[in-house]
Amino acid sequence: MILTDEKLSAFLDGELDTAEMDLVREAIAHDVTVSDRLAALAEVDRVVKAYCRLINTHPALTRTMIHSTRKWF
């Protein structure tokens, strides 16, 4: 089974069926590369959710963040 980042993200979000969840769990248990990728995706998910909570309580931060990241793109 090829585990794309999309598949691992779906695993994190609980969007896979039971059989697919079990296959991903098996891959995580036997392949440190898969578990490392999953950990990295989980960290990105955590950071994005934290940022979303922050801008929901402080909307002015959205303009500041867009302005400060514009140079990167």
Secondary structure, 3 states (H helix, E strand, C coil): CCCCHHHHHHHHCCCCCHHHHHHHHHHHHHCHHHHHHHHHHHHHHHHHHHHHHHHHHCCHHHHHHHHHHHHHC
